């Protein structure tokens, strides 16, 4: 290990190096814990910038970007290839800052996904964070020749390759076997009906209305918020008229349930939230948000499992999808499904489980366990752990 030259490496450079390196590793780590979720966020940006032809690459890009963050952060900490790493960090933070500013200013993507679902940030919070990081990275960039390596070049390169392999490997693992840590509201142990409730006395969002007024006689114009508009009694004066629609602005964020958008319906549009989410017995929910891209082999295995659970334990098994009723019925007939089919919007279904299909075991609205189709249990495993009295 090389000795650090105190004459060329000052404490503030080390502080910036450690802070930026650890933050990039943390940022990449929390996103690569849920690469499919990050890929959904990338798809939102692709739509905003009319780059939907890249949507098919969103998952690959998600894993690569997360791995790149982690590798650059690690490389900065150990001081390997300092000039290239400084350039990489600078270009990456400029890119992120542009995205977060665009999201905040034009209000197009309301959560940037910078720290995944672990630490939700508003676009302006994300942009402020990126500006602060940009300052630190500029400090590192202009002093990149003073960044001293901790190891000899050969050892550092081997560590960097190992970091890249581990980073990509983590992304592939969590994509195929669900996040290691589930930050979503449908995690194991969560009671879904409770997550949908607003507690008594909870304060709602507070909004301020802005009125644009014009005097019919003098042509004078005024801009007033709703408080001034009402207290001044200008609304009683027939000479003043409101021009256009009042503008609404969120002043103070109130309480929001963790789950707000889940509505389970049958083919006729009847809501089944209460019936399905308060079942007092063990019940299985299969989530296949898109039947056209779902794993057919997994669907067939789950169908056989559903038949066995029904015969042996009278267990209710339902399939949730965002496809149309006509498409779902055709799919059911083609694959001889023995499960009930219900419908919900694709956004909450993608949030419920990062798999297509994914499996929930629920009781009294509580998630007992959930699985990716790659790790789904067989009948014996379910029986021994969950169905034996």
N, C-alpha and C positions, 0 to 999 in steps of 0.2 A: 504494500500500500504506500502510495506516495505521501510525503509530508506536505501539508498545506503551507504555501508561502504567504505569511501574514502581511508581507510588504505589498503584495499584488492582489490579495483577496481580502477585502474589508468586511466588517461584520454585516453591513447593510446589504452587500451583495449576497452573502450567505443567507441572510434572513429572507430576501426575495427569492432566492434559489429554492430554499426549503419550502416556503409557503406556496409558490407557484407549482413546484413539483408535486407536493402532496395534494394540492387542490385538483390538479389535472388527473392524478391517479384516482382520487376519490370520485370525481365527476365521471370518469370513464367506467369506474367500477360499479357505481349505482345504476348506470344506464345499461352496462353489459349484463347486469343481473336480470334485465328484462329487455332483450334486444328486439323482440317483436313489438313491444310497446313503443320503443323508440322509433321503429320503422313506421308505425302508424303516424307518429309525429312528423317524420320526414315526408310522408305522403301528403300531409296537410300543406307543407311548404311547397311541394311539387305542384299542388293544385293552385296555390296562390301565385306562383311564378310561371304557370302554364307549362310545366315540365312533366306532365303526367306520363310521358313516355318512359320516365325513369322509375315509375312506381314498381315495376317488376324487379328492380334492383334495390329496392328500399331496405330489405333485410340484410343483404350483403353490405350495402353502404353503412347501415347501422352498426354492424359488427366491426367493420373496418375503421369507422370513425371513433368508436369507443376504444378499440385496441390502440389506435394511433394516439389518443389522449393519454392512455396509460403508459405507453412506451415512451412518449416524449417526456412525460412527467418523471418517469424512472430514469431516463437518460440524463435529464437535467440534474437529478439528485446525485448520480454517480459521476457526472461530469464528462461523459463520453461524447465525442463528436460535437463539442460545444457550439461551433459555428453553424453547423447544419441544424442542430436542435433549436438554436435561437431563431433561425429563419423559420423553421417549422412552427414553433410556438407563435411567432409574430403573425404569420399568415393565417394560422388557425384562429387566433383570437380576433383578428380583423374580420374574418369571415363570420364568426359567431356574433360579434358586435353588430355587424350589418344586419344579420337576421333578427336579432332581438330588437334593434331600433326599428326596423321595418314593421315587425309585429306590434310593437308598442304604439308607434306613430299612426299606422294605418288600421290598427285594431283588427288584424286578420287572424293571427294565431294567438289565442289567449293564454296558453301556457307553453313555454318554449321547450320544456323537457330537459333543461340543462342538468338537473339532478334527478331525472326520472320522476317517479311518483313518490320517492323518498322525501324530497323537500320541494313541494310545489312553489314556484315563484311566478309572480305576475311579469308581464313583458318588461315593464319599466324597472322592476327589481332586477331582472336578468340583465337588462342593458346597463344598469348602474354597476352590477357585479363585473360585467365584461369591461367597462371603462376602467375600473380599478385594476383589473388584471392587465389591461393593455398598458397602463402606466408602469406596472412592475415588470412586464415583459420588455417594454422599451428600455428600462433600466438594465435589464439583463442583456438585451440585444446590443446596446452601445458599449457594454463592458464584456462582451462575449469572449474576448481574448484573455480575460483575467479568470475565467472559470477553469479551475484546476480539476483534473480527473482524480478520482479516489483509487483507481486501479490502473495497472498497465494496460495498454491498448488491447492486447489479445484477450485478457480476462474480461475487460469491459465489453468488448464485442460479443463474447460468448454469453455474458449476462444479458445483454440487450436482445440477442436472439432468443434466449430462454424466456425473457419477459414477453416478447412478441408471441411466442408459441403458447404461453400460459394465457395471455389475453384473448387470443382468438379461440383457444380451447374453452375458456369460460363462456364465451358467447355461444359457441356451438352446443355446449352442455345445457345452458339455461334455456336455449331455444328448444332443445329436444326433450327436456325433462322439467320444465317450469322453473321460475325464478327460485333461487336459493332462499331469499327473504322476500316474502310477499307483502308489498306495501299497498295493495289494492283493497278496496272495501269488501271484497268477496273472499278474503283470506280465510284459512282454516280457523274455526273458533268464532267467526263473526256471525251474529244473528241478523239476517238480511232484513226482516221487518223492522227491527230496532234501528238499523242503519238508515231506513227510509223515513223515520219519524222526526218531527220537529218538537222538541220538548216544550211544555207549557212555559210561557213567559219569555221564550227566546225572541230576541229582537230581529226583525226582518231587515233587509237592505234599506238604506236611506238614500233617496234620490232628490236631486234639486232640479227644478224645471226652470228653463230660461225662456223668457218671452221676448220676441221682437215686435215692437209697437210702432205704429205710424199714426200721426195726427192727420185726419182727413182734410182739415182746413189749412194748417200751416206747413204740412208735409214734414214736420219735425219727426225724428225717429228716436226711440229709446230702447235700451236693452235692460230688462229687469229680471231678477230671479223671482221665484214663486212667492217668497216671503214678502219682498217689497211690493210685488204686484198686488197682493191681497191687502197689506196694511195701508198702502197709499190710496186705496179705493179708486184707483185709476180705471178699474174695470167697470165702474159705474158711469164713467164719462163716455158718452156716445161719440165724442169726437176722436177717441182713440180706438184703433182696431189692431187686433193681433194679426201679424203677417206670418203666414206659414204655420207649421206645426211647432209647438213648444219643444225645445231640445232638452232631453233628459240626461243627467249626469250622476253617476254613482258617487255619493258623498262619503258614505260609511258602509262598509261591508257588514252585513248581519250574519245570522246563523244560517248555514246551508247544510241539509242532511248529506251524508257521504254518498248516498244513493238517491238520485232524483229522477232518473230517466228510465227506470225499469217498469215496463208495462207488458205483462204476459197475456196474450189473447188467444182464443181459438179462431178457427177459420171464419166464423161469423162476426168476430170483433168483440165477443164477450170477454170481459176482464177476468182472469183467473189468478191474479196475484195472491189474494187471500187464501184461496183453496190450496194452491200449490206450495205457498211459502209458509203455511202454518200446519202442514201435515204432521201429526203427532208420532208417526211411525217412520222407520227408516225408509227413505225413498231415494231413487237415483234420477239425477237430471243429466242428460247428455246435451252438451252445447256444441252445435255445429252451425256456426253463424253463416257459412256459405256452403251449401250442399254440392255446388259445382266443383269445389276445390277440396272438399273434405277427404280424408283418407278412407277409402272404401273398405279395405281390409279391417281397419279398426271398427268401422260401422258394423260390419258383419259379425265381428267378435262381440261387440257390445250388444247386438241384437240377440245372439245366442245366450249371453249372460243375462239379459233381461228376461228371456223366456224361463231360464232356470230359476231366477229369483222369484218370478211370479208363481211358478209351480211349487217351489219349496217353502217360500216365506211370504207369499202373497204381497210382494213388494211392488209398489207402483213405480214404473219407469216412464219418463217422458223425454221427448226430444225438443229442444228449443232451437229455432232457426229464424233467420231474417229473410229467407226466401219467400216467394209468394205461395199462397195455399195451393195453387194449381201445380207449381213446380215441386212442392214438398210432397203432395199426394202422388205425383208421378214417380218421384224418387222412392217413396215408401212402397209402391207396388212393384217397382223394378227390383227392389232388394228385399221384398217380403218382410218388411219391418213389423215387429210385434209390439211396438211402443206407441204411446199417444204422442201426437205432434201438436205443439203450440208455437206461437209466433211472438217475436219481440224485435225491437230495433237492433241493428247490427252493432251500434256503438256500445251499449251495455253488455251485449253478448261477448264482444272482444275483450271487455274489461273483466268479465266473470272468470275467464280462464284463458291463458295464452296458448291455446291449442285448438285445432279444428279436425276432429272433435276433441273436446275435453269432458271430463266426468266429475260430477259432484255427488257425494253421499251426504244427504241432509236429514235432519230430524228436528221438528218444531221450528223450522226456519233457520236453524243453526248449521253451518257448514262443518260436518264431521270430518271430512277429508275431501281432497280433490286431486285429480291425476291428469297428466298428459297421456295421450293414447299410447305413447311409447312405454309408459310405466304402469299401465292400467292393471289392476289385480285380477286374478281369475276367481272362479266361484269358491274354491277351497279357501283362498286367502281371505276373501270377504266374509265367508261363513265363520272361520275361526276367530277373526278379530272383531267382527261387528254384529253378527247375527246369532251367535250362540249365547244362550241365557246362562 
